Amino acid sequence: MIMNKHFYFVLVIVWTSLVMTSCYGHRSIGLLQEPTKQNKLPQYEAAEYQPYRLQVNDEIMYRVISVDETITKTLGTNNASTSSEYAVTYRIYQDGTVDIPFLKPIRLAGLTEREAQDTLQAAFRQIIPDADVKLALYNKNFTVIGDIHSGTYYIYREKMNIFQALAMSGDLLNSGDRKHVRIIRPHTNAEPEVLEFDIRTNSIIDSKYYYIYPNDVIYVARTKDSFVKVPTYTGFLGLITSSVGLLISTLNFAVTFAK
């Protein structure tokens, strides 16, 4: 009988441990957490936001505004609206320049959108004194892959942050590894930069991991223990019910076998 009691005790402990470790808690998936003794989250330093600078293979579109509509029609400039399905775009070549009709090749690589707009406007004003140029980056997109709803999305605002980006893709799955989120950031004539961070900590705000840039790839891996986790409360209740049934059946079998 003593052996049976020990067996029952061990069986209950194992069952309880399995149930308690089979669900996702706030500590493992919660965002904007503050560090505690139980949850030692990394602390990231604040970093000043740096505007995106145009790179080789980026595509721009522009529009020239002038009092003389005949000139603008002759130039054939398109509407620099990111929603224009038939927008004419101009790619930045390997030497950092872009070919614009009626102008000499202009170097735009390394400039911000505002700097590129001012540079293009200055060039146009040499032939159209009152030219006002509006420029936009056409390929202002980022990509999300991994244990999340993958896809490519448009950066609709300046200073888009990681939370807004993930929300556009439908948010992280519970099985996503929040401790090791990665951003793959390409650079012209250099190896891509891989930024790895823990998205659960509140110190991510205003850190170098906070903002999303054009051409970024956000990768979320699946956690190693996800195969034993239950993604929803419904599944958790189902696990408890089935576990209780299994425990009762096992105990009944043990009692019958002991007799």
Sequence and secondary structure as in RCSB ss.txt:
>XXXX:A:sequence
MIMNKHFYFVLVIVWTSLVMTSCYGHRSIGLLQEPTKQNKLPQYEAAEYQPYRLQVNDEIMYRVISVDETITKTL
GTNNASTSSEYAVTYRIYQDGTVDIPFLKPIRLAGLTEREAQDTLQAAFRQIIPDADVKLALYNKNFTVIGDIHS
GTYYIYREKMNIFQALAMSGDLLNSGDRKHVRIIRPHTNAEPEVLEFDIRTNSIIDSKYYYIYPNDVIYVARTKD
SFVKVPTYTGFLGLITSSVGLLISTLNFAVTFAK
>XXXX:A:secstr
 HHHHHHHHHHHHHHHHHHHTSB  HHHH SSB   SSS             B  TT EEEEEEE S HHHHHHH
T     TT TT   EE  TTSEE  TTS  EE TT BHHHHHHHHHHHHTTT TT EEEEEES  EEEEEESB  
EEEE  STT BHHHHHHHTT B TTB GGGEEEEEEETTEEEEEEEE TTBGGGTTSTTSB  TT EEEE B TT
GGG B SHHHHHHHHHHHHHHHHHHHHHHHHHH 
